[in-house]
Amino acid sequence: MTRRPDGTLETDVLQALWTLDRPASPSDVIAQMQTELAYTSIATVLGRLCEKGLVERRRQGRGFVYRPSATEAELTARRIHSLLDATNDRASALAGFAHGLDPADAASLRSLLEDTA
């Protein structure tokens, strides 16, 4: 069996939850992902995502159902903020980010910044 790069399974599970857009069981996640991973593997990942605050769970019957605690866009924004908080040179990090944007994304960001000013 090929090992996934670190974090990709968690990302795939979150993507499945966002796509389902409702509280989902590990079985629902497995079906959405169209994977042959074991129920226990997905349940373990969901538990870890709960511990990280990325997923919320509630009891349903004898098991749990899970839902993301944030939208994909909200989580991406949190991650960007976290990366910026971790650097000693925010201005250079922001400049590098801005210079790497394609023209459409740069225009979108410019418009968003003007709207918040």
Beta strands, then each sheet from edge to edge (+ up, - down):
strand 1: 55-60
strand 2: 63-68
sheet 1: 1+ 2-
end
